[in-house]
Amino acid sequence: MTLFSKIITGEIPSYKIAEDERFFAFLDIFPLREGHVLIVPKTETDKFFDLSAEYLSAMLLFAKPIATAIEIAFPCNRCGMSVIGLEVPHAHLHLVPIDSADDLNFTRPKLKMSPDEFKQVQSKILAALSLTN
């Protein structure tokens, strides 16, 4: 069972943003910027492009309102997307509020945030998400 599967089942706590029958979205605990969200399929698949075409398209549709909410909650040029997949052997999509391409540079130091700060970020995104529905 991967780290992300343990988060999905609640074995490991997370700052959940959204969930449906196929996907789970939560705050990255090592964020590049405030508002950094991970979208994870509930099926354990190591490589992103090993997911079926139908699953990949459904993932983007699941991510779309979350990306919009990120842009509302954290003023930025846009919500960037990245697929790296080296840290955890479970396909996942990063959604990050960005102002430049460098904001998606995963070699930069990650933010260190307190539980209260994570809860504030979560609340901002959830409030913005309620506006997109």
N, CA, C and O atoms as a GROMACS GRO file, in nm:
protein
  532
    1MET      N    1   0.086  -0.118   0.000
    1MET     CA    2   0.000   0.000   0.000
    1MET      C    3   0.090   0.124   0.000
    1MET      O    4   0.178   0.138   0.085
    2THR      N    5   0.068   0.215  -0.096
    2THR     CA    6   0.152   0.334  -0.104
    2THR      C    7   0.112   0.436   0.002
    2THR      O    8   0.006   0.427   0.063
    3LEU      N    9   0.200   0.533   0.022
    3LEU     CA   10   0.173   0.644   0.113
    3LEU      C   11   0.042   0.713   0.075
    3LEU      O   12  -0.037   0.747   0.162
    4PHE      N   13   0.019   0.733  -0.054
    4PHE     CA   14  -0.104   0.800  -0.098
    4PHE      C   15  -0.227   0.714  -0.071
    4PHE      O   16  -0.332   0.767  -0.037
    5SER      N   17  -0.216   0.582  -0.086
    5SER     CA   18  -0.329   0.494  -0.055
    5SER      C   19  -0.363   0.503   0.094
    5SER      O   20  -0.480   0.499   0.131
    6LYS      N   21  -0.261   0.516   0.178
    6LYS     CA   22  -0.284   0.530   0.322
    6LYS      C   23  -0.351   0.664   0.354
    6LYS      O   24  -0.430   0.673   0.447
    7ILE      N   25  -0.320   0.767   0.276
    7ILE     CA   26  -0.386   0.897   0.293
    7ILE      C   27  -0.532   0.885   0.249
    7ILE      O   28  -0.622   0.935   0.317
    8ILE      N   29  -0.555   0.820   0.137
    8ILE     CA   30  -0.691   0.804   0.083
    8ILE      C   31  -0.780   0.728   0.182
    8ILE      O   32  -0.896   0.764   0.201
    9THR      N   33  -0.726   0.624   0.246
    9THR     CA   34  -0.806   0.544   0.341
    9THR      C   35  -0.816   0.609   0.478
    9THR      O   36  -0.892   0.562   0.563
   10GLY      N   37  -0.742   0.718   0.501
   10GLY     CA   38  -0.748   0.786   0.630
   10GLY      C   39  -0.650   0.731   0.732
   10GLY      O   40  -0.647   0.776   0.847
   11GLU      N   41  -0.570   0.634   0.692
   11GLU     CA   42  -0.468   0.578   0.782
   11GLU      C   43  -0.364   0.685   0.817
   11GLU      O   44  -0.312   0.687   0.928
   12ILE      N   45  -0.336   0.772   0.721
   12ILE     CA   46  -0.248   0.887   0.742
   12ILE      C   47  -0.335   1.011   0.724
   12ILE      O   48  -0.403   1.024   0.621
   13PRO      N   49  -0.335   1.104   0.820
   13PRO     CA   50  -0.420   1.224   0.807
   13PRO      C   51  -0.373   1.315   0.694
   13PRO      O   52  -0.256   1.315   0.656
   14SER      N   53  -0.467   1.391   0.640
   14SER     CA   54  -0.434   1.486   0.534
   14SER      C   55  -0.526   1.606   0.545
   14SER      O   56  -0.622   1.607   0.622
   15TYR      N   57  -0.496   1.706   0.466
   15TYR     CA   58  -0.581   1.824   0.454
   15TYR      C   59  -0.658   1.808   0.324
   15TYR      O   60  -0.617   1.857   0.218
   16LYS      N   61  -0.770   1.738   0.333
   16LYS     CA   62  -0.849   1.702   0.215
   16LYS      C   63  -0.915   1.825   0.154
   16LYS      O   64  -0.966   1.913   0.223
   17ILE      N   65  -0.912   1.827   0.020
   17ILE     CA   66  -0.977   1.933  -0.057
   17ILE      C   67  -1.102   1.880  -0.126
   17ILE      O   68  -1.206   1.946  -0.125
   18ALA      N   69  -1.094   1.761  -0.186
   18ALA     CA   70  -1.209   1.705  -0.257
   18ALA      C   71  -1.188   1.555  -0.274
   18ALA      O   72  -1.077   1.503  -0.266
   19GLU      N   73  -1.301   1.486  -0.300
   19GLU     CA   74  -1.295   1.342  -0.320
   19GLU      C   75  -1.418   1.298  -0.399
   19GLU      O   76  -1.527   1.352  -0.381
   20ASP      N   77  -1.399   1.201  -0.485
   20ASP     CA   78  -1.512   1.132  -0.547
   20ASP      C   79  -1.478   0.984  -0.552
   20ASP      O   80  -1.385   0.940  -0.485
   21GLU      N   81  -1.552   0.907  -0.630
   21GLU     CA   82  -1.530   0.763  -0.630
   21GLU      C   83  -1.396   0.722  -0.691
   21GLU      O   84  -1.349   0.612  -0.665
   22ARG      N   85  -1.334   0.810  -0.771
   22ARG     CA   86  -1.207   0.775  -0.836
   22ARG      C   87  -1.085   0.853  -0.792
   22ARG      O   88  -0.972   0.806  -0.809
   23PHE      N   89  -1.105   0.973  -0.734
   23PHE     CA   90  -0.991   1.061  -0.706
   23PHE      C   91  -0.998   1.121  -0.566
   23PHE      O   92  -1.105   1.130  -0.506
   24PHE      N   93  -0.883   1.162  -0.518
   24PHE     CA   94  -0.870   1.225  -0.387
   24PHE      C   95  -0.775   1.343  -0.405
   24PHE      O   96  -0.668   1.327  -0.462
   25ALA      N   97  -0.813   1.460  -0.356
   25ALA     CA   98  -0.730   1.580  -0.364
   25ALA      C   99  -0.699   1.630  -0.224
   25ALA      O  100  -0.788   1.637  -0.139
   26PHE      N  101  -0.574   1.663  -0.199
   26PHE     CA  102  -0.532   1.709  -0.067
   26PHE      C  103  -0.410   1.800  -0.080
   26PHE      O  104  -0.342   1.801  -0.183
   27LEU      N  105  -0.385   1.877   0.027
   27LEU     CA  106  -0.270   1.967   0.026
   27LEU      C  107  -0.140   1.888   0.031
   27LEU      O  108  -0.127   1.791   0.106
   28ASP      N  109  -0.045   1.931  -0.050
   28ASP     CA  110   0.090   1.875  -0.043
   28ASP      C  111   0.153   1.925   0.087
   28ASP      O  112   0.153   2.045   0.112
   29ILE      N  113   0.206   1.835   0.169
   29ILE     CA  114   0.264   1.879   0.297
   29ILE      C  115   0.407   1.931   0.281
   29ILE      O  116   0.468   1.978   0.377
   30PHE      N  117   0.460   1.923   0.158
   30PHE     CA  118   0.589   1.985   0.126
   30PHE      C  119   0.566   2.078   0.006
   30PHE      O  120   0.619   2.054  -0.102
   31PRO      N  121   0.486   2.185   0.028
   31PRO     CA  122   0.443   2.267  -0.086
   31PRO      C  123   0.552   2.357  -0.143
   31PRO      O  124   0.640   2.405  -0.072
   32LEU      N  125   0.541   2.378  -0.274
   32LEU     CA  126   0.624   2.479  -0.340
   32LEU      C  127   0.574   2.618  -0.306
   32LEU      O  128   0.652   2.710  -0.285
   33ARG      N  129   0.441   2.632  -0.300
   33ARG     CA  130   0.375   2.758  -0.266
   33ARG      C  131   0.249   2.726  -0.189
   33ARG      O  132   0.198   2.614  -0.197
   34GLU      N  133   0.198   2.824  -0.114
   34GLU     CA  134   0.068   2.804  -0.048
   34GLU      C  135  -0.036   2.774  -0.154
   34GLU      O  136  -0.041   2.840  -0.258
   35GLY      N  137  -0.119   2.674  -0.128
   35GLY     CA  138  -0.222   2.636  -0.223
   35GLY      C  139  -0.185   2.518  -0.311
   35GLY      O  140  -0.261   2.481  -0.400
   36HIS      N  141  -0.068   2.458  -0.287
   36HIS     CA  142  -0.019   2.343  -0.364
   36HIS      C  143  -0.103   2.220  -0.328
   36HIS      O  144  -0.103   2.175  -0.213
   37VAL      N  145  -0.173   2.164  -0.427
   37VAL     CA  146  -0.264   2.052  -0.408
   37VAL      C  147  -0.219   1.933  -0.493
   37VAL      O  148  -0.168   1.950  -0.604
   38LEU      N  149  -0.238   1.813  -0.439
   38LEU     CA  150  -0.213   1.690  -0.514
   38LEU      C  151  -0.346   1.626  -0.551
   38LEU      O  152  -0.438   1.619  -0.469
   39ILE      N  153  -0.357   1.580  -0.674
   39ILE     CA  154  -0.471   1.502  -0.720
   39ILE      C  155  -0.420   1.359  -0.740
   39ILE      O  156  -0.325   1.336  -0.815
   40VAL      N  157  -0.485   1.264  -0.673
   40VAL     CA  158  -0.437   1.126  -0.673
   40VAL      C  159  -0.550   1.032  -0.713
   40VAL      O  160  -0.660   1.043  -0.660
   41PRO      N  161  -0.524   0.941  -0.807
   41PRO     CA  162  -0.626   0.840  -0.836
   41PRO      C  163  -0.634   0.741  -0.720
   41PRO      O  164  -0.534   0.712  -0.655
   42LYS      N  165  -0.752   0.690  -0.696
   42LYS     CA  166  -0.768   0.593  -0.587
   42LYS      C  167  -0.713   0.456  -0.624
   42LYS      O  168  -0.692   0.372  -0.537
   43THR      N  169  -0.691   0.434  -0.751
   43THR     CA  170  -0.629   0.310  -0.795
   43THR      C  171  -0.477   0.327  -0.789
   43THR      O  172  -0.424   0.429  -0.832
   44GLU      N  173  -0.408   0.227  -0.736
   44GLU     CA  174  -0.262   0.236  -0.728
   44GLU      C  175  -0.201   0.205  -0.864
   44GLU      O  176  -0.201   0.091  -0.910
   45THR      N  177  -0.151   0.309  -0.926
   45THR     CA  178  -0.080   0.299  -1.052
   45THR      C  179   0.045   0.383  -1.038
   45THR      O  180   0.037   0.500  -1.002
   46ASP      N  181   0.161   0.324  -1.064
   46ASP     CA  182   0.288   0.393  -1.043
   46ASP      C  183   0.304   0.511  -1.138
   46ASP      O  184   0.324   0.624  -1.093
   47LYS      N  185   0.296   0.486  -1.268
   47LYS     CA  186   0.325   0.589  -1.367
   47LYS      C  187   0.196   0.654  -1.417
   47LYS      O  188   0.099   0.587  -1.449
   48PHE      N  189   0.199   0.786  -1.422
   48PHE     CA  190   0.082   0.866  -1.461
   48PHE      C  191   0.023   0.820  -1.593
   48PHE      O  192  -0.099   0.802  -1.605
   49PHE      N  193   0.108   0.799  -1.693
   49PHE     CA  194   0.056   0.764  -1.826
   49PHE      C  195   0.028   0.616  -1.843
   49PHE      O  196  -0.003   0.571  -1.953
   50ASP      N  197   0.038   0.539  -1.734
   50ASP     CA  198  -0.014   0.402  -1.734
   50ASP      C  199  -0.163   0.400  -1.703
   50ASP      O  200  -0.229   0.297  -1.720
   51LEU      N  201  -0.218   0.514  -1.658
   51LEU     CA  202  -0.362   0.525  -1.638
   51LEU      C  203  -0.431   0.525  -1.775
   51LEU      O  204  -0.374   0.574  -1.873
   52SER      N  205  -0.550   0.471  -1.781
   52SER     CA  206  -0.623   0.468  -1.908
   52SER      C  207  -0.656   0.610  -1.955
   52SER      O  208  -0.657   0.704  -1.876
   53ALA      N  209  -0.682   0.623  -2.084
   53ALA     CA  210  -0.719   0.753  -2.140
   53ALA      C  211  -0.844   0.807  -2.072
   53ALA      O  212  -0.853   0.927  -2.043
   54GLU      N  213  -0.940   0.720  -2.045
   54GLU     CA  214  -1.064   0.763  -1.979
   54GLU      C  215  -1.034   0.814  -1.838
   54GLU      O  216  -1.090   0.915  -1.795
   55TYR      N  217  -0.946   0.746  -1.767
   55TYR     CA  218  -0.911   0.786  -1.631
   55TYR      C  219  -0.835   0.919  -1.632
   55TYR      O  220  -0.859   1.005  -1.547
   56LEU      N  221  -0.743   0.934  -1.727
   56LEU     CA  222  -0.667   1.059  -1.738
   56LEU      C  223  -0.760   1.178  -1.766
   56LEU      O  224  -0.746   1.284  -1.705
   57SER      N  225  -0.854   1.160  -1.858
   57SER     CA  226  -0.945   1.271  -1.888
   57SER      C  227  -1.035   1.301  -1.769
   57SER      O  228  -1.064   1.417  -1.741
   58ALA      N  229  -1.079   1.197  -1.699
   58ALA     CA  230  -1.162   1.217  -1.580
   58ALA      C  231  -1.083   1.290  -1.470
   58ALA      O  232  -1.140   1.369  -1.395
   59MET      N  233  -0.954   1.263  -1.461
   59MET     CA  234  -0.871   1.330  -1.360
   59MET      C  235  -0.862   1.479  -1.387
   59MET      O  236  -0.869   1.560  -1.294
   60LEU      N  237  -0.848   1.516  -1.513
   60LEU     CA  238  -0.843   1.659  -1.546
   60LEU      C  239  -0.976   1.727  -1.518
   60LEU      O  240  -0.979   1.841  -1.472
   61LEU      N  241  -1.086   1.659  -1.546
   61LEU     CA  242  -1.217   1.716  -1.517
   61LEU      C  243  -1.238   1.730  -1.366
   61LEU      O  244  -1.300   1.826  -1.322
   62PHE      N  245  -1.188   1.636  -1.288
   62PHE     CA  246  -1.194   1.644  -1.142
   62PHE      C  247  -1.108   1.762  -1.092
   62PHE      O  248  -1.147   1.832  -1.000
   63ALA      N  249  -0.992   1.782  -1.155
   63ALA     CA  250  -0.898   1.886  -1.113
   63ALA      C  251  -0.943   2.027  -1.151
   63ALA      O  252  -0.905   2.124  -1.085
   64LYS      N  253  -1.023   2.040  -1.256
   64LYS     CA  254  -1.058   2.173  -1.309
   64LYS      C  255  -1.119   2.267  -1.205
   64LYS      O  256  -1.069   2.379  -1.191
   65PRO      N  257  -1.225   2.230  -1.131
   65PRO     CA  258  -1.279   2.324  -1.032
   65PRO      C  259  -1.181   2.352  -0.918
   65PRO      O  260  -1.183   2.460  -0.858
   66ILE      N  261  -1.097   2.256  -0.887
   66ILE     CA  262  -0.996   2.277  -0.782
   66ILE      C  263  -0.894   2.381  -0.828
   66ILE      O  264  -0.856   2.469  -0.752
   67ALA      N  265  -0.851   2.370  -0.953
   67ALA     CA  266  -0.757   2.468  -1.008
   67ALA      C  267  -0.818   2.608  -1.008
   67ALA      O  268  -0.751   2.705  -0.974
   68THR      N  269  -0.944   2.618  -1.045
   68THR     CA  270  -1.013   2.746  -1.042
   68THR      C  271  -1.018   2.801  -0.899
   68THR      O  272  -0.995   2.920  -0.877
   69ALA      N  273  -1.048   2.714  -0.804
   69ALA     CA  274  -1.054   2.756  -0.663
   69ALA      C  275  -0.917   2.802  -0.613
   69ALA      O  276  -0.908   2.898  -0.537
   70ILE      N  277  -0.811   2.735  -0.656
   70ILE     CA  278  -0.675   2.775  -0.617
   70ILE      C  279  -0.648   2.917  -0.669
   70ILE      O  280  -0.593   3.000  -0.596
   71GLU      N  281  -0.686   2.944  -0.794
   71GLU     CA  282  -0.664   3.077  -0.852
   71GLU      C  283  -0.744   3.185  -0.778
   71GLU      O  284  -0.699   3.299  -0.767
   72ILE      N  285  -0.861   3.150  -0.730
   72ILE     CA  286  -0.943   3.245  -0.653
   72ILE      C  287  -0.882   3.268  -0.515
   72ILE      O  288  -0.872   3.382  -0.469
   73ALA      N  289  -0.841   3.160  -0.450
   73ALA     CA  290  -0.792   3.167  -0.312
   73ALA      C  291  -0.653   3.228  -0.301
   73ALA      O  292  -0.621   3.292  -0.200
   74PHE      N  293  -0.572   3.209  -0.403
   74PHE     CA  294  -0.433   3.257  -0.401
   74PHE      C  295  -0.406   3.332  -0.531
   74PHE      O  296  -0.367   3.271  -0.630
   75PRO      N  297  -0.426   3.464  -0.530
   75PRO     CA  298  -0.406   3.541  -0.652
   75PRO      C  299  -0.271   3.507  -0.717
   75PRO      O  300  -0.165   3.514  -0.655
   76CYS      N  301  -0.280   3.469  -0.844
   76CYS     CA  302  -0.162   3.426  -0.918
   76CYS      C  303  -0.191   3.445  -1.066
   76CYS      O  304  -0.303   3.478  -1.105
   77ASN      N  305  -0.090   3.424  -1.146
   77ASN     CA  306  -0.105   3.435  -1.290
   77ASN      C  307  -0.194   3.322  -1.342
   77ASN      O  308  -0.276   3.342  -1.431
   78ARG      N  309  -0.177   3.201  -1.285
   78ARG     CA  310  -0.258   3.084  -1.320
   78ARG      C  311  -0.226   2.968  -1.228
   78ARG      O  312  -0.133   2.975  -1.148
   79CYS      N  313  -0.303   2.862  -1.239
   79CYS     CA  314  -0.274   2.740  -1.165
   79CYS      C  315  -0.194   2.651  -1.259
   79CYS      O  316  -0.244   2.606  -1.362
   80GLY      N  317  -0.070   2.624  -1.221
   80GLY     CA  318   0.016   2.538  -1.301
   80GLY      C  319  -0.005   2.391  -1.265
   80GLY      O  320  -0.052   2.358  -1.156
   81MET      N  321   0.030   2.305  -1.360
   81MET     CA  322   0.020   2.161  -1.338
   81MET      C  323   0.155   2.098  -1.363
   81MET      O  324   0.232   2.143  -1.448
   82SER      N  325   0.183   1.993  -1.286
   82SER     CA  326   0.307   1.920  -1.308
   82SER      C  327   0.287   1.774  -1.271
   82SER      O  328   0.217   1.741  -1.175
   83VAL      N  329   0.348   1.688  -1.348
   83VAL     CA  330   0.353   1.546  -1.318
   83VAL      C  331   0.500   1.510  -1.306
   83VAL      O  332   0.574   1.515  -1.405
   84ILE      N  333   0.544   1.475  -1.187
   84ILE     CA  334   0.682   1.435  -1.164
   84ILE      C  335   0.682   1.285  -1.133
   84ILE      O  336   0.734   1.205  -1.210
   85GLY      N  337   0.623   1.249  -1.020
   85GLY     CA  338   0.602   1.109  -0.987
   85GLY      C  339   0.724   1.031  -0.941
   85GLY      O  340   0.723   0.908  -0.948
   86LEU      N  341   0.827   1.098  -0.896
   86LEU     CA  342   0.947   1.025  -0.852
   86LEU      C  343   0.946   0.996  -0.702
   86LEU      O  344   1.006   0.897  -0.658
   87GLU      N  345   0.880   1.079  -0.625
   87GLU     CA  346   0.887   1.067  -0.479
   87GLU      C  347   0.800   0.954  -0.425
   87GLU      O  348   0.841   0.884  -0.332
   88VAL      N  349   0.683   0.935  -0.482
   88VAL     CA  350   0.588   0.834  -0.436
   88VAL      C  351   0.547   0.751  -0.559
   88VAL      O  352   0.505   0.808  -0.660
   89PRO      N  353   0.557   0.617  -0.552
   89PRO     CA  354   0.521   0.534  -0.667
   89PRO      C  355   0.370   0.517  -0.683
   89PRO      O  356   0.318   0.406  -0.684
   90HIS      N  357   0.302   0.630  -0.697
   90HIS     CA  358   0.156   0.633  -0.712
   90HIS      C  359   0.128   0.757  -0.797
   90HIS      O  360   0.159   0.869  -0.756
   91ALA      N  361   0.069   0.738  -0.913
   91ALA     CA  362   0.044   0.849  -1.005
   91ALA      C  363  -0.021   0.966  -0.933
   91ALA      O  364  -0.109   0.947  -0.849
   92HIS      N  365   0.022   1.087  -0.965
   92HIS     CA  366  -0.038   1.206  -0.904
   92HIS      C  367  -0.009   1.329  -0.988
   92HIS      O  368   0.090   1.336  -1.061
   93LEU      N  369  -0.098   1.427  -0.974
   93LEU     CA  370  -0.089   1.554  -1.045
   93LEU      C  371  -0.075   1.666  -0.944
   93LEU      O  372  -0.153   1.674  -0.848
   94HIS      N  373   0.024   1.751  -0.964
   94HIS     CA  374   0.044   1.868  -0.878
   94HIS      C  375  -0.032   1.986  -0.938
   94HIS      O  376  -0.021   2.012  -1.058
   95LEU      N  377  -0.107   2.058  -0.856
   95LEU     CA  378  -0.168   2.185  -0.894
   95LEU      C  379  -0.107   2.292  -0.805
   95LEU      O  380  -0.115   2.284  -0.682
   96VAL      N  381  -0.045   2.393  -0.867
   96VAL     CA  382   0.029   2.494  -0.791
   96VAL      C  383  -0.004   2.632  -0.844
   96VAL      O  384   0.001   2.655  -0.965
   97PRO      N  385  -0.039   2.727  -0.754
   97PRO     CA  386  -0.058   2.864  -0.802
   97PRO      C  387   0.077   2.922  -0.845
   97PRO      O  388   0.173   2.921  -0.768
   98ILE      N  389   0.084   2.971  -0.968
   98ILE     CA  390   0.213   3.018  -1.019
   98ILE      C  391   0.202   3.158  -1.079
   98ILE      O  392   0.097   3.200  -1.128
   99ASP      N  393   0.315   3.228  -1.075
   99ASP     CA  394   0.330   3.356  -1.144
   99ASP      C  395   0.438   3.346  -1.252
   99ASP      O  396   0.442   3.429  -1.343
  100SER      N  397   0.524   3.245  -1.241
  100SER     CA  398   0.628   3.222  -1.342
  100SER      C  399   0.659   3.073  -1.347
  100SER      O  400   0.620   2.998  -1.257
  101ALA      N  401   0.728   3.031  -1.451
  101ALA     CA  402   0.764   2.890  -1.465
  101ALA      C  403   0.850   2.843  -1.348
  101ALA      O  404   0.844   2.726  -1.310
  102ASP      N  405   0.929   2.933  -1.291
  102ASP     CA  406   1.016   2.896  -1.180
  102ASP      C  407   0.937   2.853  -1.057
  102ASP      O  408   0.989   2.782  -0.971
  103ASP      N  409   0.810   2.894  -1.047
  103ASP     CA  410   0.728   2.853  -0.934
  103ASP      C  411   0.700   2.702  -0.936
  103ASP      O  412   0.655   2.646  -0.836
  104LEU      N  413   0.725   2.636  -1.050
  104LEU     CA  414   0.710   2.491  -1.060
  104LEU      C  415   0.844   2.419  -1.056
  104LEU      O  416   0.855   2.304  -1.100
  105ASN      N  417   0.946   2.486  -1.004
  105ASN     CA  418   1.079   2.428  -0.992
  105ASN      C  419   1.085   2.343  -0.865
  105ASN      O  420   1.095   2.397  -0.754
  106PHE      N  421   1.079   2.212  -0.881
  106PHE     CA  422   1.073   2.122  -0.767
  106PHE      C  423   1.208   2.104  -0.697
  106PHE      O  424   1.216   2.033  -0.597
  107THR      N  425   1.314   2.167  -0.748
  107THR     CA  426   1.443   2.162  -0.678
  107THR      C  427   1.456   2.275  -0.575
  107THR      O  428   1.549   2.276  -0.495
  108ARG      N  429   1.360   2.370  -0.578
  108ARG     CA  430   1.361   2.479  -0.479
  108ARG      C  431   1.327   2.425  -0.341
  108ARG      O  432   1.262   2.322  -0.328
  109PRO      N  433   1.371   2.495  -0.237
  109PRO     CA  434   1.330   2.455  -0.102
  109PRO      C  435   1.178   2.464  -0.088
  109PRO      O  436   1.114   2.555  -0.140
  110LYS      N  437   1.121   2.368  -0.017
  110LYS     CA  438   0.976   2.364   0.004
  110LYS      C  439   0.940   2.452   0.123
  110LYS      O  440   1.023   2.478   0.210
  111LEU      N  441   0.816   2.499   0.126
  111LEU     CA  442   0.768   2.579   0.239
  111LEU      C  443   0.757   2.493   0.363
  111LEU      O  444   0.726   2.374   0.354
  112LYS      N  445   0.782   2.552   0.477
  112LYS     CA  446   0.758   2.485   0.605
  112LYS      C  447   0.638   2.557   0.668
  112LYS      O  448   0.643   2.676   0.698
  113MET      N  449   0.531   2.480   0.687
  113MET     CA  450   0.407   2.540   0.737
  113MET      C  451   0.360   2.466   0.861
  113MET      O  452   0.381   2.346   0.875
  114SER      N  453   0.296   2.540   0.949
  114SER     CA  454   0.240   2.481   1.071
  114SER      C  455   0.104   2.418   1.039
  114SER      O  456   0.045   2.449   0.936
  115PRO      N  457   0.055   2.331   1.127
  115PRO     CA  458  -0.080   2.276   1.106
  115PRO      C  459  -0.186   2.385   1.091
  115PRO      O  460  -0.277   2.371   1.010
  116ASP      N  461  -0.175   2.492   1.169
  116ASP     CA  462  -0.272   2.602   1.156
  116ASP      C  463  -0.263   2.669   1.019
  116ASP      O  464  -0.366   2.705   0.962
  117GLU      N  465  -0.143   2.685   0.968
  117GLU     CA  466  -0.127   2.745   0.835
  117GLU      C  467  -0.187   2.654   0.728
  117GLU      O  468  -0.252   2.702   0.635
  118PHE      N  469  -0.165   2.523   0.741
  118PHE     CA  470  -0.227   2.429   0.646
  118PHE      C  471  -0.378   2.437   0.652
  118PHE      O  472  -0.445   2.434   0.549
  119LYS      N  473  -0.434   2.448   0.772
  119LYS     CA  474  -0.579   2.456   0.788
  119LYS      C  475  -0.633   2.584   0.725
  119LYS      O  476  -0.742   2.584   0.667
  120GLN      N  477  -0.556   2.695   0.736
  120GLN     CA  478  -0.599   2.820   0.673
  120GLN      C  479  -0.599   2.808   0.521
  120GLN      O  480  -0.691   2.856   0.455
  121VAL      N  481  -0.495   2.745   0.465
  121VAL     CA  482  -0.488   2.724   0.320
  121VAL      C  483  -0.604   2.635   0.276
  121VAL      O  484  -0.672   2.665   0.177
  122GLN      N  485  -0.627   2.527   0.349
  122GLN     CA  486  -0.738   2.436   0.318
  122GLN      C  487  -0.871   2.512   0.319
  122GLN      O  488  -0.952   2.496   0.228
  123SER      N  489  -0.893   2.592   0.422
  123SER     CA  490  -1.018   2.670   0.433
  123SER      C  491  -1.036   2.765   0.316
  123SER      O  492  -1.147   2.778   0.263
  124LYS      N  493  -0.928   2.832   0.274
  124LYS     CA  494  -0.936   2.925   0.162
  124LYS      C  495  -0.977   2.853   0.033
  124LYS      O  496  -1.062   2.901  -0.042
  125ILE      N  497  -0.915   2.738   0.010
  125ILE     CA  498  -0.947   2.664  -0.113
  125ILE      C  499  -1.089   2.609  -0.107
  125ILE      O  500  -1.162   2.617  -0.206
  126LEU      N  501  -1.129   2.555   0.008
  126LEU     CA  502  -1.264   2.500   0.021
  126LEU      C  503  -1.369   2.609   0.003
  126LEU      O  504  -1.472   2.586  -0.060
  127ALA      N  505  -1.344   2.728   0.058
  127ALA     CA  506  -1.438   2.840   0.041
  127ALA      C  507  -1.447   2.880  -0.106
  127ALA      O  508  -1.557   2.904  -0.156
  128ALA      N  509  -1.334   2.886  -0.175
  128ALA     CA  510  -1.334   2.921  -0.317
  128ALA      C  511  -1.398   2.810  -0.400
  128ALA      O  512  -1.465   2.837  -0.499
  129LEU      N  513  -1.378   2.686  -0.359
  129LEU     CA  514  -1.437   2.574  -0.430
  129LEU      C  515  -1.589   2.578  -0.423
  129LEU      O  516  -1.657   2.541  -0.519
  130SER      N  517  -1.641   2.622  -0.310
  130SER     CA  518  -1.786   2.632  -0.297
  130SER      C  519  -1.844   2.737  -0.393
  130SER      O  520  -1.961   2.730  -0.429
  131LEU      N  521  -1.762   2.834  -0.434
  131LEU     CA  522  -1.806   2.935  -0.529
  131LEU      C  523  -1.807   2.883  -0.673
  131LEU      O  524  -1.878   2.937  -0.758
  132THR      N  525  -1.729   2.778  -0.699
  132THR     CA  526  -1.717   2.727  -0.836
  132THR      C  527  -1.825   2.625  -0.869
  132THR      O  528  -1.841   2.587  -0.985
  133ASN      N  529  -1.898   2.580  -0.769
  133ASN     CA  530  -2.001   2.477  -0.793
  133ASN      C  531  -2.136   2.535  -0.820
  133ASN      O  532  -2.232   2.461  -0.841
   0.00000   0.00000   0.00000
